[in-house]
Amino acid sequence: MKAGPRNTIADIAGILIGHASDESAKSGVTVLRPPAPSIAAVHVAGGAPGTRETDLLAPENTVERIHALVLSGGSAFGLAAADGVMKGLADQGEGYAVGPHHVPIVPAAIIFDLMAGGDGSRPDYAGLGHQALENASSDVELGSVGAGTGAMTATVRGGIGSASSIVEGAGTIGALVAVNALGNPLVGSSRHFWAAPFEEQGELGYLGWPALMPEDAAKITLKHRPVPPNANTTIGVVATDAALTKAQCKRLAIAAHDGYSRALWPSHTPMDGDLVFALSTAEPGRKAVETEEMIDLCAAAASTMARAIARGVYEATSMPGDPKPAWREL
């Protein structure tokens, strides 16, 4: 495997990413728009998720294709971002036609950033969602932007991360993630990333793992003590141009959670709403992947997601009032 030319999820042809941020409130919205309605699934592995339109993504349920995905800050308030995206898409004639109406399918997930040091205002998340849709492009900005504007981890700022991998003979995998973890992306109190073994093209500064693991490498360092409810979440998307069924997309989402475990210690706690959407942008009628190809894609989903998480932290920048430093300040 090797990184794609952009090393972002935009290496999946036609995928566009848009951000909108409210820097005063330290919150924002990120929208993924596929090139056409795409087969999608989701897997929730954290104990405190905040979601919209995820039940329909179960393999046994009828609707297979989505028109956009939303990652938002704002806790439950941020779910309104999908309203703005739906309106924008419907105004463009996108969505399932129902008589004179168009109904876009826009699943969404949120992070908790209400304690990120903002001014306490409540953004218009529907408006931010609409703006993020309008801003969508193949140039994917990383770090403290969009849904990552107020993201934090146990030790440093979080943010928006993305990465890609070309899987020979199978297709391309791309990952996009808003890193707001209860746990630590770094090895103990060091500057080294848990995801270091998967690094491509110096995307994490070529630090690798420490020559000797620090004594506190296995220490459970959490963002909050005591832990408030609904206070954390890492939410992401893994996409491929390989032809997957809805059930295979579900399996890809499950595998991508291994990237969370590779990049964050601990992950999938009762107070993380950890979630991964998975989608296939392959055109209808293409031959579905075989089992051996699927194994390679699942491995790539995990490693690419781990890299995306670390890149979200690596690319983050500090803002006034931050409760945690940016990694670059360590």
ABEGO torsion letter per residue (X at the ends): XBBBAAGBAAABBGBBBBBBBBAAAGBEBBBBBBABBBBBBBBBABABBBBBGAAAABAABABABBABBBBBBGEAAAAAAAAAAAAAAAAAGBEBBBEABBBBBBBBBBBBAAAAGBAGBBBBAAAAAAAAAAABBABBBBEBBEAAAABBBAABBBEBBBBBBBBBGAEBBBBBBBBBBABBABBEABABBAAAAABBGGAAGGAEBBABBBAAAABBBBABOBBBBGABEBBBBBBBABBBBAAAAAAAAAAAAAAAAAABOBBGBAABABBBBBBBABBBGBBBBBAAAAAAAAAAAAAAAAAAAAAAAAABBBBBGBABBBAAAX
